[in-house]
Amino acid sequence: AQSVTQLDSHVSVSEGTPVLLRCNYSSSYSPSLFWYVQHPNKGLQLLLKYTSAATLVKGINGFEAEFKKSETSFHLTKPSAHMSDAAEYFCVVSEGDSWGKLQFGAGTQVVVTP
Amino acid sequence: DTEVTQTPKHLVMGMTNKKSLKCEQHMGHRAMYWYKQKAKKPPELMFVYSYEKLSINESVPSRFSPECPNSSLLNLHLHALQPEDSALYLCASSQVDEKLFFGSGTQLSVL
């Protein structure tokens, strides 16, 4: 069975400072891992995807995530937050034997202050 | 075209109404999905169509009826809904076993 835990429900950062969103997963197989972002009243947009090609994954808008198998983690980072980064972020896991069934984390609300 | 288009954006309906949500994509994706999202919660999978056949039904009540007329279109027919069905309904598409592209959703209110 697969599961995903986002360790922070709410993160507040100042504009221009680093952002760290933490995600731990549990999976019986080699998982695919994703980060999605959702701005208010919008659908979800894919930030990045890990599928075992490289442990450090670069995504859109300056985000990147590092896959650490030993820690079962897939944390999302950005060196310098922008006001437009204020949104809800979801860590998502998918296992190869359960295609179509993504397991979403509970989400992390990011607030960016000037 | 990398968009998933959902209509309408907003819908208000009574418990005795029949309405339909529509979703369209022109990316050649062969899998399409319906998700339900309540406020401040992650999306919950409702249905998955793969190659125009229903492949996953997450035990959704029969008052929700999906339809996939062709590989580009996905509908969700609504009948006799309850107020607790009020939510954001998201459509998504993907190539099989690939990343999902989401539409902006239909905000549904059931009175």
Chai-1 contact restraints between the chains, C-beta under 6 A:
chainA,res_idxA,chainB,res_idxB,connection_type,confidence,min_distance_angstrom,max_distance_angstrom,comment,restraint_id
A,K42,B,S104,contact,1.0,0.0,6.0,A-B,restraint_1
A,G43,B,L90,contact,1.0,0.0,6.0,A-B,restraint_2
A,G43,B,F102,contact,1.0,0.0,6.0,A-B,restraint_3
A,G43,B,G103,contact,1.0,0.0,6.0,A-B,restraint_4
A,G43,B,S104,contact,1.0,0.0,6.0,A-B,restraint_5
A,G43,B,G105,contact,1.0,0.0,6.0,A-B,restraint_6
A,L44,B,F102,contact,1.0,0.0,6.0,A-B,restraint_7
A,L46,B,K99,contact,1.0,0.0,6.0,A-B,restraint_8
A,K49,B,K99,contact,1.0,0.0,6.0,A-B,restraint_9
A,F90,B,P42,contact,1.0,0.0,6.0,A-B,restraint_10
A,W99,B,D97,contact,1.0,0.0,6.0,A-B,restraint_11
A,G100,B,V48,contact,1.0,0.0,6.0,A-B,restraint_12
A,G100,B,I56,contact,1.0,0.0,6.0,A-B,restraint_13
A,F104,B,P42,contact,1.0,0.0,6.0,A-B,restraint_14
A,G107,B,P42,contact,1.0,0.0,6.0,A-B,restraint_15
